[in-house]
């Protein structure tokens, strides 16, 4: 048997359920008919991508696997230090494929974290793997062609690229590696190799009412490896890696006004088409693995649903203050197309799977609409609990309490409050100060409460006096930065419409879980489960789970922990 584990980043159960019921996701529909579906509670207390993926892949919570945020606070030098949750050394609990290796079972991977070690090496149990996120070289950018027809120089990081605008409006782009592509405004994205070492990007020409733009996605250095020579060879021949679209450029109006600001949808088309480069990049990698693998476990990670969700999802979220009924149908059309790209790849996995194989569709977390950022440290500074340096940055060493720069939801006391009684008092005053924050437009409180490292609610003034997690009201997300001399409100509007930081227990943060295979009941709906379940299910299907745990159907229906508020 082979287990195929497809992971849609931010594949929200509520979104997948809606689109599948519309008939927009045929591969999901096939799995729902033949297997079991559930909504899965994500990692807590933080459900950013690294802790949520670590929970999915290890079957444990952050208090066990140690990945407590996108960056992990306290993991470097000093109390304010933080390192990427994707760093080597994390997670503290081995992912399921390490457990499988002890049974001589082999695995293959598409852009999955924690597969390559710190030296970039792979264990002998890896059939084949490709990964690029850990080695980004250049971020996306845009170049305005202001002077019209003629030759122009375009710097893509350290790479010098020639762009020649022709009289008919086409643009020929040539890299130093003597690779050319011909672009037409609105004509889509093209692959552009930048050198002979495998580095490349995707480029497009975009015309707005005011200007002509050349845009490129980021540049990464992909790495490949494994014992399956045919698979590794195919992975080395993949198109340039695209790890994300150009959402930050879209967000600030580079391609014109967004729909919510009176735009006509042109900016959204550019955004979606850039995410299409990601779909092509990941689809090619998935196809290579499906064609050549000889593995017992195949993990295919797909990021497109998270990428588009952060930019658009809030406008469709009827439970959010950012919901826009006037444009929701149009926005759903963009989300639908992106989810369909992910569904297409899932369909290719189902086609490859044999009758005796298992296919699992999972996600790390869902997503909620978002209207505001809350600058928590700014409030603590104004209340005298946190202190700034001479240049206006947060100074945690002279503060009593601070919101951690890792921005993972955690509030920390410092050595100035090392005495337990003093620490308790400082944390109590900090929580009181944060509870006093209100929305400047409505006057409503924005802090809903506090939870501990296991996601359990903290009573006022109770719990561990050294670390607590801030739970914000719906639509509000935390920010670690300070506002400097600006004396305005600490709660401010945000351009990103979708988010997932602190795991509040809201059902919109639940991830999709679907499974089909031997021993898995057809047409079953397990309701709500913990997202620790899929890892155990994968191990059980491959005969590698400890004998003391339950079988697949029992696993899928066992009681779950209700501590998350």
N, C-alpha and C positions, 0 to 999 in steps of 0.2 A: 504493500500500500504506500501511496504517496499522499501526504497532506499538503494541500495548497492553501496558504494563508495570505489572503489579500487584505491590505490595510488601507482604508481611505482616511487620510488625515482630516479630522473634523467632520467625519461622516455622521452627521447628527441623525439620530433615529427619527426625530419628528420631520426632518426634511426628506429622508429616504422613504419613510412611510407615505408621505403625501405624494411624492413623485411616482412611487411604485403603484399606488392605487389609481393614479391617472393613466397608467400604462406606459409611462415614459422610460422605465428601466426594465427591459425584458429579462436581462440576466438575473437581476434581483428577484423578479417575479418567478423565474424558474426555480431559484433556490427556495423561495418562500413556499412554493407549492410542494417541493420535494423534501424540505427539511424543516428546521426549527428557527424561529426568529425571537429576538428579545431586545429590550432596551438595556444598555449596560451603564451602570454608574461609573464615572471616571475616577481617576486618582483623587485623593483628598489629603490634605486640605488645599493643595494646588493642582489645577488641571491644565497647566500649560503643556506643550507638546512633549518635552523630555520626561517629566514625571509620569505623564499619561502613557507614553509608549513603554516606559520601564515597567509600569504596572501591567500593561497588556502582555509584554514579552516575558516577564518573570512570574506573573501570577501572585505578586505581593504588593503591599502598599508602600508609599514613600518612606514611612517610618522604618521599614525593613530594607528596601533597596537603596535608600539614601539619596535619590534624585528628587529634590524638593522644589525645583523651579527650573525655568529655562536656563538660568544660571543658579548654581547652588551656593547659598551664602555660607561663609565660614569655612569654605573648602580650601582657601589659599592662605596667604599671610595676613593675619590681623582679623579683627572682628568684622570689618566692613568688606572683606575680600569676598569674591565670588568667582567661580569658574563655570564654564559651560557644562550643562548636564549631559552633553554628548561626549565629554572628555573621556579618554582612556582611564580605566580605574572605576568607572561607573558602568552599570549599577553594581551595588555591593552583593546582590543576589544574582547568580548566573542566569542569563536568558535560557529559554527552553532548549535552544540548539546546543548549548554546552552540556546540558543533561543528556541530550540525545547522543552526543559524541561518546559518552561513557558506555553506550550500548552499541557503538560502532555504526550508528546511523548517520547518514550524510545529509548536508543541507546546501541550498543554493539561495542567493539573495539578490534582490534589486533594491539598491540604495537604502539598505537597512542599517541603522546605527549599531555600534558595539559589536561589529563583526571583525573588523581589522584591529589588531592590537596596537600598542603605542608605537611600535617600530614599523607598523604598516604590514605586518605579517599575518598569515592565516594559518589556522590549525589544519592538520591532515584530514579532518572530517568535513572540510568545506569543498564541495564539488565545484563551485564557481561563485564569484561575487563581484559586484561593481558598486562603488560608492564614491560620491563626489562632494557631498555637502561640507565635509570637514576641510576642504581645500579650495575655498573661494579665493580667486585672485583679483577680480575686478567686479564692481557693482554695475548694475544697469545705468545707462545715462542717455542723454539726448543732445543732439547737435543741431542748432538752427542754421539753415542755409539762408543767409540774409541777402546775399548779393546776386542770387539767381543763376543764370546760365554760366557754365565755366567749371574750372577745377577748384576743388576745395580739399583742405587737409582735415582729417577727422581722427582725433586721438582717442583710442579705446584703451584706456590705461596706458601702459608702456608701448602699445602697438600703434604705429602710424598707418593710417588707412587713407587711400585716395578716393575721393568722391567726385565724380564728374556729372554735372547736371546738363542734360541734353535739351535742345529746343522743344522737343515734343513732351517734355516733363519727366521723362525717365531719368533714372540716376544709376550710373554704373559705379559700383563700389569694388575697389581692388585692395586686398591686403598685401603686406610685405612678403607674404608667402606666395605671391603671384596667383592668388585665387580671386576670380571676379564673380560678382553677382549683379544682375540687372533688376533694379527695383522700380516699381510704379506706385505712386501714391494710392493707398487703399488696396494695393495688390497683394497683401499678405507678407509673411516673413520668409526670409531665406537663410539657409545655413551659410556661415562665412568662416572657413578655416583661417586662423590667424598665424599659424606657423606650421612647421613640419613635425612638431612634437605632440600633436593631438589636441592642442588648445583651439577653441573656436567659440563662436557666439551665433546668435540669431539676429538679423537686422531687418528693419522695415523702414519704409518711407511713409510719412504721415503728413497730410495736408490739412491744416485747420483753416478757418476763414481768414486768419491773420498771417500765417506763416507756413513754411515748408520745413519739416523736421526729419532728421535721421535718428532712429532709435535703435539701441541694441540691448539685449538681455545681458545678464551677468556672464562672467567667465570663470569656470572652475577647472581644476586639474583632477580628472577622474582617475581612480585607481582600480585595478582589476587583479584578480588572482584566483587560485583554486587548483585542484588536481586534475580537473577535466579539461584537457588541452583544447578540445574542439569548442567547448563552451567559452573558455577564456579567450580564445582567438576571435570568436564572434563578438564577445563583449568589447574587445579592443577596437573593433571596427564600427562602433556605434557613432551616430551623429553627435554634434556638440551637445554637451549636457546643458539643459536649461532647468534650473532648480526652482525658479519662481517667475511670475510675470512682472509687469511694470506697475504694480499697484501704487507705490509711493508717488510715481509721476502722475498717474491718473488722479490720485487723491487731491493733489494741489492744483489741478486744472490745466496741466500741460497740454492735454489733448482737447481742451475746450470744456465747457460747463458740463457737470454731471447731470444726470436726469433729475435728481432732487433739487438742482439749482436752476432748472429750466432748460437743460440741454435736450438735444434731439436724439440721443442714443449713440451718436458718433463716438464719443469718448469711451462708452462702454464696449463698443465693438473693438476698439483698439485694445482695451484692457483684456477682453475675452480672447482676442486673437493671440495676445502674448502668452496667456495661460495655455492656449493651444500648442505653443512650442513646447511647453512642459509636458503636455499630454503625448506629443509625438516622441519626445526624448524618452520618457518613461515607458511608453508603449513599445518602442524599439528594444529597450532593455528587457522588458517582460517577454517579448517574442523570442529574443535570443535564448533566454533561459528555458522557456517552454519548448523550444526546438531541440536543445542539446543536452538538457540536464539528465543526470542519472542519480537523483537525490531522493531521499525519503521525505524531506521537508523543503518546500519552496516558499519563500516569503517575498511577496511583491508589495512594496510600499508605494503609495500614490498620493501626492500632495495637492492635487489640483483643487479639491473641494475646500480645503482650508484657505488656499490662496484667494479664491473668488469669494468665499464666505466673509472674510474680513472686510472686504470692500463693499459688498452688496447686501448681505443677508439681513441686516437689521431693517432695511426698508420693507422686507417681506414678513417680519416677525410681528404678528398681531399683538403679542403680549408686551411689546417694547414701545417706549415713548418715541423712538425714532421711526416707527412704522409709518409708511406713506401709502395709504390706500389708493391715491391717485396714480401712482406709478408702480404699484406692487405687481400687477400682471406683467408689465414690461420687464421688471427686474427678475421675476420668476423665469422668464424666457431665457435670460442669460444663465441663471443658476442651473436651469434644466439642461441646457446644452453642455455645461461643464460636467454635471453629474453623469450625463450620457456618455461622455468620453471615458469616465471611470467605469461605467457599466459595460462599455464596449470591451475594455481590457478584461474585466471580470468574465465576460462572455467567452473570450478566447481561452481563459483559464478553464472554464467549464467544458469547452470543446476538447481541450487537451487531456482532461482528467478521465481516467478509466472508470468503469462502473464500480469497482471496489475501492476507489480513492475517496478521500474526504476533501471538501472545499469549505473553507471558513472565510467569511467576510466579516471584518471587524473594523473598528475605528478606535482612536485614542480618546476622543472626547467629542462632544457636540459643540454648539455655539449659541450665543444669545445676542440679541440686539444691544447696542451700546450708544449712549448719548453724551456722556460726560467722563472726563478724567478728574480724579480727586487727588490733589497734590498734598499727600499726607504729611510729608516732612515740613512743608510750609506751615501747616497748622501747628505742628510741634514746636517749630522755631518761634512762632508768634506767641505760643504759650510758655516759652522759656524752658522747655524740656529738651530741645535740640539746639545746637549751636552751629554757626557758620564759621568758615575760615575767613581770613582777611580778603580773599578774592571771591567770596560769596558762595563757596562750595560747602556741602555738608561736612561737618567735623565730628565724626562719631566718637572720637576719643575725648572730646570735651562735652559731649552730650550725656544726658541721663538715659534718654530713650530715643530711638530713631527708627524710622521705617527703612528697612534694609534696601540698599541700592540694587540688590538683585531683583527687586520688584516682583517678588514671588508671594506677596501678601503678608510677609512676616514683620512683626513689630518686636524690636530687641531692646532690652536694657543693657547697660554697659558696666564697665568696671567701677565707674563712679557710683553705681548703685549695687555694688557687689554684696554688701550686707543684705541678707534675705529680707529683713524688715524694710530696709530702704528701697530694695528692688521692688518689693510688693507695692509700696507706696507710689514709687515712680510709675510703675505699670498702670496702677489704678488711676493716677492723674492723667496719664497719656490716653487711656481708654475714654475717660470722661471728656478730655479735650476733643478727641476724634468724634465722639458721639454728638458733640455740639455743632459739627459741620452741617450746614443746610444747603440746599439748592438755592442759588440766588434768584432764580426765576419763580420757584413755587414755595420756598420756605420749608420744604419737607426735609427731614433728616436723611442723610445719605449713608450713614453707617448703621447696618442692621444688627451687628453683634460681633462677637469674637469667638474663635474656635481654637482648639489645641492642635498639636502636631498629628493627632489621629483623626482630626475632623470633628471632634466632639464639642458641643457648645460649652462655652465658658460662662459661668455666672458672673455678674458684676463684681469685679475685684477678686475673682477666684482663679484657681489654676496655677500653672507654672509662672512664676514672676519674671522669668528671663525671656521667654519667647511666646508670642500669641499671634494668631492670624486674624487679619481684619476681614470681616464679611461686609461687603457693601450692598446696598439696596439694588434691586433690579435697575439696569441701565447705567450703572456707575462702575468704573474700573479704576484701580489704583495707579498712581504715578509716583516715582521716587524723587524726581527732580524738585528743586526749589525755584521759586519765581523771582528771586533777587529783589531788586528795589521796587518791583511792581507790587503795589498794595491792593490789588484787585482781589476778587474772590478766589478761594483755593479750589473751587469746583468750576470747571470750564468745559465748554463744548468740545467734542472730539470729531475728527473727520472719518475715522474708521467706524463702520457701522456694526461690525460683529466682533465678539471677543470671547475669551475663555481664560480666566486667571484663577480666582479663588473658586473652589468647588462648593457652591452654595446649596447644592441639593436640588436645584431647579431641573425639572425634567428636560428642558431644552438642552442641557449639557450632557444628556445621556447619549452614548455612542450606539451605533448600529451593531448588532450581532446577528449573524445568520450562519447556519451550519447545515451541511448536507453530507451524508455518508453512512457507512455501515453502523447500525445501532442507534442512529439518530432518527427520531420519529418524524414522519412526514406531516406537514401542515400544522405543526405545533407552534404555539405562541407562549413563551415562558414568562411573559410580563416583564418585570424588572429584575435584573441580576447584577452582580458586581462584575466589573471588568477584569477581575482576577480569574474568572471562569475560563476564558478562551485558552489560556496557557495550559491549564490542567486538561482541557478537552483535547488539545493537540497532543499532549503527552499520552493521554489514554488511548487515543486512536492509533498511536504508533507503538502501543504496548510498553511505554517507558515510564508511566506514572507509578509511584509507590502503591503497592497493593492495598494499603489501608484506606485509600480514598475511593469515592463512589464511581460507578460507571457513567457513561455519557449522559443517559437520560436523568439519572439522579443528580449529576453535577449541574445539569441545566436547570433544575427546578429546586435546588436546595435553598433553605432560608438565607437571606442576606442581612448584612449588618445595617441597622437603621440609624446609626449614630449621626450621620451627616444631617445637619438641620435642613 
